[in-house]
Amino acid sequence: MNLDEDKLRIIEEEIRKAGLYASEMQKRVHRSFKADGSVLTETDLAISSNVTKLIHDLFPSALVISEEEESKGIRDAEWIFVLDPIDGTDVYSQGMPSFAVSLGILDSERNPVGAFISAPRFGIGEESLFVSLYPGRGVLVNGDPYQMTGNKDDVKQITTGSKAYRYLDFSSFNGKIRILGSTILHILSPLLFPSVEASVLLPCFIWDTASSHAVIRKSGMDLVYYDGKPYLYDDRLLSKKPFCGSVYAGTEKGREYLRKALPPRPSLLERMC
């Protein structure tokens, strides 16, 4: 069964509104912490509640996975919506611009096939960014069809997490490194910027990857683990547990190069696996 696009447009508009709401709230946000030390704000909770309720109202049989809500729906649902109300909450809570409201869509085989991503203060020569991908359609960036530019097979510049130096061996990599504070934006960067070719991810959760994974996959890129295995939405990820090791985003040649040039240190594998 195909998703009703009229209903998806309602959800898309809600993600747009959520991004604007997050931007408006950023000046007066209150920073707090969860039991695991991760940052939480009132904005995360408000967006999570509103978007989750809307999805359940429009698609009652779907599974909704949100960072800030209990998962509701059956594991083998025909459609799975994966919400990150604020990806990059740490930088968001400090007033920095590189955060995103992110919704990914997985099909019944758990393939990432759709996305709505609002980054209201993170522009690409513009004041904001909105990426949309309806299942079965093409990628739109700020309303325009996406066209890739730059040679993405020749990796000279990457995005990665702020703790990458602890867990990856950089001794064989001579390129440039960019750190934004949002995994969603890290994964999207090879598509958005001509001089960024790839991204390397440290252990994170299903809501940190689902939406942007759908977008890069539609554009000819993909994610693979450090050992070359495909990045799949298995029971571990659906159970809100982080993936193990490191993951590489880019073209096939780019991923192969990075797996050799930036292997995980044993400390990373011991930490999460």
TORKOL-4160 file (C-alpha; in steps of 0.2 Angstrom, whole numbers, padded with zeros to 4 digits, m for minus):
273
<pt num="1" X="0000" Y="0000" Z="0000"/>
<pt num="2" X="0006" Y="0017" Z="m0005"/>
<pt num="3" X="0006" Y="0031" Z="0008"/>
<pt num="4" X="m0007" Y="0045" Z="0005"/>
<pt num="5" X="0003" Y="0059" Z="m0002"/>
<pt num="6" X="m0010" Y="0072" Z="0004"/>
<pt num="7" X="m0007" Y="0066" Z="0022"/>
<pt num="8" X="0011" Y="0066" Z="0019"/>
<pt num="9" X="0010" Y="0084" Z="0014"/>
<pt num="10" X="0001" Y="0088" Z="0031"/>
<pt num="11" X="0016" Y="0080" Z="0040"/>
<pt num="12" X="0028" Y="0089" Z="0029"/>
<pt num="13" X="0020" Y="0105" Z="0034"/>
<pt num="14" X="0021" Y="0100" Z="0052"/>
<pt num="15" X="0040" Y="0097" Z="0051"/>
<pt num="16" X="0042" Y="0114" Z="0043"/>
<pt num="17" X="0032" Y="0122" Z="0057"/>
<pt num="18" X="0042" Y="0112" Z="0070"/>
<pt num="19" X="0058" Y="0119" Z="0062"/>
<pt num="20" X="0052" Y="0137" Z="0064"/>
<pt num="21" X="0046" Y="0134" Z="0081"/>
<pt num="22" X="0063" Y="0127" Z="0086"/>
<pt num="23" X="0072" Y="0142" Z="0079"/>
<pt num="24" X="0060" Y="0154" Z="0088"/>
<pt num="25" X="0063" Y="0145" Z="0104"/>
<pt num="26" X="0082" Y="0144" Z="0103"/>
<pt num="27" X="0085" Y="0161" Z="0111"/>
<pt num="28" X="0076" Y="0156" Z="0127"/>
<pt num="29" X="0078" Y="0137" Z="0128"/>
<pt num="30" X="0082" Y="0129" Z="0145"/>
<pt num="31" X="0096" Y="0116" Z="0144"/>
<pt num="32" X="0094" Y="0100" Z="0154"/>
<pt num="33" X="0101" Y="0083" Z="0154"/>
<pt num="34" X="0095" Y="0065" Z="0153"/>
<pt num="35" X="0101" Y="0051" Z="0164"/>
<pt num="36" X="0114" Y="0046" Z="0151"/>
<pt num="37" X="0121" Y="0063" Z="0151"/>
<pt num="38" X="0113" Y="0068" Z="0134"/>
<pt num="39" X="0105" Y="0085" Z="0132"/>
<pt num="40" X="0086" Y="0088" Z="0133"/>
<pt num="41" X="0076" Y="0104" Z="0130"/>
<pt num="42" X="0058" Y="0108" Z="0131"/>
<pt num="43" X="0058" Y="0110" Z="0112"/>
<pt num="44" X="0063" Y="0092" Z="0109"/>
<pt num="45" X="0048" Y="0086" Z="0120"/>
<pt num="46" X="0035" Y="0098" Z="0112"/>
<pt num="47" X="0040" Y="0094" Z="0094"/>
<pt num="48" X="0040" Y="0075" Z="0098"/>
<pt num="49" X="0023" Y="0075" Z="0106"/>
<pt num="50" X="0015" Y="0086" Z="0092"/>
<pt num="51" X="0023" Y="0076" Z="0077"/>
<pt num="52" X="0020" Y="0059" Z="0085"/>
<pt num="53" X="0002" Y="0062" Z="0088"/>
<pt num="54" X="m0001" Y="0069" Z="0070"/>
<pt num="55" X="0007" Y="0054" Z="0062"/>
<pt num="56" X="m0004" Y="0042" Z="0073"/>
<pt num="57" X="m0019" Y="0052" Z="0068"/>
<pt num="58" X="m0015" Y="0051" Z="0050"/>
<pt num="59" X="m0008" Y="0033" Z="0049"/>
<pt num="60" X="m0015" Y="0023" Z="0064"/>
<pt num="61" X="m0007" Y="0007" Z="0058"/>
<pt num="62" X="0011" Y="0014" Z="0057"/>
<pt num="63" X="0025" Y="0012" Z="0069"/>
<pt num="64" X="0032" Y="0028" Z="0076"/>
<pt num="65" X="0049" Y="0028" Z="0084"/>
<pt num="66" X="0054" Y="0045" Z="0092"/>
<pt num="67" X="0069" Y="0049" Z="0103"/>
<pt num="68" X="0058" Y="0056" Z="0116"/>
<pt num="69" X="0043" Y="0045" Z="0115"/>
<pt num="70" X="0038" Y="0027" Z="0118"/>
<pt num="71" X="0037" Y="0018" Z="0102"/>
<pt num="72" X="0019" Y="0015" Z="0097"/>
<pt num="73" X="0014" Y="0002" Z="0084"/>
<pt num="74" X="0019" Y="m0015" Z="0078"/>
<pt num="75" X="0037" Y="m0019" Z="0074"/>
<pt num="76" X="0032" Y="m0027" Z="0057"/>
<pt num="77" X="0021" Y="m0012" Z="0052"/>
<pt num="78" X="0020" Y="m0008" Z="0033"/>
<pt num="79" X="0027" Y="0009" Z="0037"/>
<pt num="80" X="0039" Y="0015" Z="0050"/>
<pt num="81" X="0041" Y="0034" Z="0054"/>
<pt num="82" X="0057" Y="0039" Z="0063"/>
<pt num="83" X="0057" Y="0056" Z="0072"/>
<pt num="84" X="0072" Y="0066" Z="0079"/>
<pt num="85" X="0063" Y="0081" Z="0086"/>
<pt num="86" X="0080" Y="0090" Z="0087"/>
<pt num="87" X="0095" Y="0082" Z="0079"/>
<pt num="88" X="0110" Y="0091" Z="0087"/>
<pt num="89" X="0102" Y="0096" Z="0103"/>
<pt num="90" X="0119" Y="0100" Z="0111"/>
<pt num="91" X="0123" Y="0113" Z="0098"/>
<pt num="92" X="0105" Y="0119" Z="0098"/>
<pt num="93" X="0105" Y="0122" Z="0117"/>
<pt num="94" X="0120" Y="0133" Z="0115"/>
<pt num="95" X="0113" Y="0144" Z="0102"/>
<pt num="96" X="0123" Y="0137" Z="0087"/>
<pt num="97" X="0114" Y="0135" Z="0070"/>
<pt num="98" X="0118" Y="0117" Z="0064"/>
<pt num="99" X="0103" Y="0108" Z="0071"/>
<pt num="100" X="0088" Y="0099" Z="0062"/>
<pt num="101" X="0071" Y="0093" Z="0064"/>
<pt num="102" X="0071" Y="0076" Z="0056"/>
<pt num="103" X="0058" Y="0063" Z="0050"/>
<pt num="104" X="0063" Y="0047" Z="0041"/>
<pt num="105" X="0051" Y="0034" Z="0033"/>
<pt num="106" X="0055" Y="0016" Z="0032"/>
<pt num="107" X="0045" Y="0004" Z="0021"/>
<pt num="108" X="0039" Y="m0014" Z="0027"/>
<pt num="109" X="0056" Y="m0021" Z="0022"/>
<pt num="110" X="0064" Y="m0007" Z="0033"/>
<pt num="111" X="0072" Y="0002" Z="0018"/>
<pt num="112" X="0074" Y="0021" Z="0021"/>
<pt num="113" X="0063" Y="0028" Z="0007"/>
<pt num="114" X="0056" Y="0045" Z="0013"/>
<pt num="115" X="0062" Y="0060" Z="0023"/>
<pt num="116" X="0057" Y="0078" Z="0029"/>
<pt num="117" X="0072" Y="0088" Z="0036"/>
<pt num="118" X="0071" Y="0106" Z="0042"/>
<pt num="119" X="0086" Y="0115" Z="0047"/>
<pt num="120" X="0080" Y="0133" Z="0049"/>
<pt num="121" X="0096" Y="0141" Z="0053"/>
<pt num="122" X="0108" Y="0130" Z="0042"/>
<pt num="123" X="0108" Y="0137" Z="0024"/>
<pt num="124" X="0117" Y="0133" Z="0008"/>
<pt num="125" X="0119" Y="0151" Z="0002"/>
<pt num="126" X="0102" Y="0154" Z="0009"/>
<pt num="127" X="0094" Y="0157" Z="0026"/>
<pt num="128" X="0088" Y="0140" Z="0029"/>
<pt num="129" X="0087" Y="0122" Z="0023"/>
<pt num="130" X="0072" Y="0110" Z="0020"/>
<pt num="131" X="0075" Y="0093" Z="0012"/>
<pt num="132" X="0060" Y="0082" Z="0006"/>
<pt num="133" X="0059" Y="0065" Z="m0001"/>
<pt num="134" X="0042" Y="0057" Z="m0004"/>
<pt num="135" X="0043" Y="0038" Z="m0006"/>
<pt num="136" X="0045" Y="0034" Z="m0025"/>
<pt num="137" X="0049" Y="0052" Z="m0030"/>
<pt num="138" X="0065" Y="0063" Z="m0031"/>
<pt num="139" X="0074" Y="0073" Z="m0018"/>
<pt num="140" X="0070" Y="0092" Z="m0016"/>
<pt num="141" X="0081" Y="0104" Z="m0008"/>
<pt num="142" X="0072" Y="0120" Z="m0004"/>
<pt num="143" X="0059" Y="0116" Z="m0016"/>
<pt num="144" X="0071" Y="0112" Z="m0031"/>
<pt num="145" X="0076" Y="0095" Z="m0038"/>
<pt num="146" X="0092" Y="0090" Z="m0031"/>
<pt num="147" X="0107" Y="0089" Z="m0043"/>
<pt num="148" X="0124" Y="0083" Z="m0037"/>
<pt num="149" X="0140" Y="0093" Z="m0040"/>
<pt num="150" X="0158" Y="0088" Z="m0037"/>
<pt num="151" X="0168" Y="0072" Z="m0039"/>
<pt num="152" X="0162" Y="0062" Z="m0024"/>
<pt num="153" X="0173" Y="0047" Z="m0027"/>
<pt num="154" X="0189" Y="0057" Z="m0023"/>
<pt num="155" X="0188" Y="0060" Z="m0005"/>
<pt num="156" X="0197" Y="0075" Z="0001"/>
<pt num="157" X="0185" Y="0083" Z="0014"/>
<pt num="158" X="0173" Y="0074" Z="0026"/>
<pt num="159" X="0161" Y="0078" Z="0040"/>
<pt num="160" X="0161" Y="0068" Z="0056"/>
<pt num="161" X="0158" Y="0069" Z="0075"/>
<pt num="162" X="0167" Y="0079" Z="0088"/>
<pt num="163" X="0174" Y="0064" Z="0096"/>
<pt num="164" X="0180" Y="0056" Z="0081"/>
<pt num="165" X="0199" Y="0058" Z="0086"/>
<pt num="166" X="0196" Y="0047" Z="0100"/>
<pt num="167" X="0189" Y="0032" Z="0091"/>
<pt num="168" X="0196" Y="0033" Z="0073"/>
<pt num="169" X="0214" Y="0031" Z="0067"/>
<pt num="170" X="0218" Y="0047" Z="0057"/>
<pt num="171" X="0236" Y="0043" Z="0053"/>
<pt num="172" X="0232" Y="0038" Z="0035"/>
<pt num="173" X="0220" Y="0052" Z="0031"/>
<pt num="174" X="0226" Y="0069" Z="0024"/>
<pt num="175" X="0210" Y="0077" Z="0020"/>
<pt num="176" X="0200" Y="0091" Z="0029"/>
<pt num="177" X="0188" Y="0087" Z="0042"/>
<pt num="178" X="0172" Y="0097" Z="0046"/>
<pt num="179" X="0161" Y="0095" Z="0062"/>
<pt num="180" X="0144" Y="0102" Z="0062"/>
<pt num="181" X="0136" Y="0095" Z="0078"/>
<pt num="182" X="0122" Y="0086" Z="0069"/>
<pt num="183" X="0123" Y="0068" Z="0062"/>
<pt num="184" X="0109" Y="0071" Z="0050"/>
<pt num="185" X="0118" Y="0086" Z="0043"/>
<pt num="186" X="0134" Y="0077" Z="0043"/>
<pt num="187" X="0126" Y="0063" Z="0032"/>
<pt num="188" X="0118" Y="0076" Z="0020"/>
<pt num="189" X="0134" Y="0087" Z="0018"/>
<pt num="190" X="0141" Y="0077" Z="0003"/>
<pt num="191" X="0125" Y="0081" Z="m0006"/>
<pt num="192" X="0124" Y="0099" Z="m0001"/>
<pt num="193" X="0142" Y="0105" Z="m0003"/>
<pt num="194" X="0152" Y="0102" Z="m0019"/>
<pt num="195" X="0169" Y="0101" Z="m0009"/>
<pt num="196" X="0163" Y="0088" Z="0004"/>
<pt num="197" X="0163" Y="0070" Z="m0002"/>
<pt num="198" X="0159" Y="0059" Z="0012"/>
<pt num="199" X="0155" Y="0057" Z="0030"/>
<pt num="200" X="0160" Y="0045" Z="0045"/>
<pt num="201" X="0148" Y="0041" Z="0059"/>
<pt num="202" X="0151" Y="0036" Z="0076"/>
<pt num="203" X="0139" Y="0025" Z="0086"/>
<pt num="204" X="0122" Y="0034" Z="0086"/>
<pt num="205" X="0103" Y="0029" Z="0085"/>
<pt num="206" X="0090" Y="0025" Z="0072"/>
<pt num="207" X="0083" Y="0043" Z="0073"/>
<pt num="208" X="0101" Y="0050" Z="0069"/>
<pt num="209" X="0102" Y="0042" Z="0052"/>
<pt num="210" X="0085" Y="0036" Z="0044"/>
<pt num="211" X="0080" Y="0053" Z="0036"/>
<pt num="212" X="0097" Y="0058" Z="0028"/>
<pt num="213" X="0100" Y="0040" Z="0024"/>
<pt num="214" X="0085" Y="0039" Z="0013"/>
<pt num="215" X="0090" Y="0055" Z="0004"/>
<pt num="216" X="0108" Y="0050" Z="0000"/>
<pt num="217" X="0102" Y="0033" Z="m0005"/>
<pt num="218" X="0090" Y="0040" Z="m0017"/>
<pt num="219" X="0105" Y="0051" Z="m0024"/>
<pt num="220" X="0117" Y="0036" Z="m0027"/>
<pt num="221" X="0126" Y="0035" Z="m0011"/>
<pt num="222" X="0124" Y="0024" Z="0004"/>
<pt num="223" X="0130" Y="0019" Z="0022"/>
<pt num="224" X="0141" Y="0004" Z="0026"/>
<pt num="225" X="0149" Y="m0002" Z="0042"/>
<pt num="226" X="0168" Y="m0002" Z="0045"/>
<pt num="227" X="0169" Y="m0021" Z="0039"/>
<pt num="228" X="0159" Y="m0017" Z="0023"/>
<pt num="229" X="0143" Y="m0024" Z="0028"/>
<pt num="230" X="0127" Y="m0014" Z="0023"/>
<pt num="231" X="0119" Y="m0002" Z="0036"/>
<pt num="232" X="0102" Y="m0011" Z="0039"/>
<pt num="233" X="0088" Y="m0006" Z="0051"/>
<pt num="234" X="0089" Y="m0022" Z="0061"/>
<pt num="235" X="0081" Y="m0026" Z="0078"/>
<pt num="236" X="0095" Y="m0018" Z="0087"/>
<pt num="237" X="0091" Y="m0001" Z="0079"/>
<pt num="238" X="0073" Y="m0002" Z="0080"/>
<pt num="239" X="0075" Y="m0006" Z="0099"/>
<pt num="240" X="0083" Y="0011" Z="0101"/>
<pt num="241" X="0100" Y="0004" Z="0104"/>
<pt num="242" X="0115" Y="0012" Z="0095"/>
<pt num="243" X="0124" Y="0004" Z="0081"/>
<pt num="244" X="0142" Y="m0004" Z="0084"/>
<pt num="245" X="0158" Y="0003" Z="0077"/>
<pt num="246" X="0160" Y="0016" Z="0063"/>
<pt num="247" X="0149" Y="0019" Z="0048"/>
<pt num="248" X="0154" Y="0027" Z="0031"/>
<pt num="249" X="0143" Y="0038" Z="0020"/>
<pt num="250" X="0147" Y="0041" Z="0002"/>
<pt num="251" X="0149" Y="0033" Z="m0015"/>
<pt num="252" X="0155" Y="0015" Z="m0017"/>
<pt num="253" X="0173" Y="0021" Z="m0020"/>
<pt num="254" X="0172" Y="0034" Z="m0007"/>
<pt num="255" X="0166" Y="0022" Z="0006"/>
<pt num="256" X="0180" Y="0009" Z="0001"/>
<pt num="257" X="0193" Y="0023" Z="0003"/>
<pt num="258" X="0187" Y="0029" Z="0020"/>
<pt num="259" X="0186" Y="0011" Z="0027"/>
<pt num="260" X="0205" Y="0009" Z="0024"/>
<pt num="261" X="0210" Y="0027" Z="0028"/>
<pt num="262" X="0199" Y="0030" Z="0044"/>
<pt num="263" X="0197" Y="0013" Z="0052"/>
<pt num="264" X="0190" Y="0012" Z="0070"/>
<pt num="265" X="0202" Y="0010" Z="0084"/>
<pt num="266" X="0199" Y="m0005" Z="0095"/>
<pt num="267" X="0192" Y="0006" Z="0109"/>
<pt num="268" X="0177" Y="0011" Z="0098"/>
<pt num="269" X="0173" Y="m0008" Z="0095"/>
<pt num="270" X="0175" Y="m0012" Z="0113"/>
<pt num="271" X="0164" Y="0003" Z="0119"/>
<pt num="272" X="0149" Y="m0002" Z="0109"/>
<pt num="273" X="0149" Y="m0020" Z="0103"/>
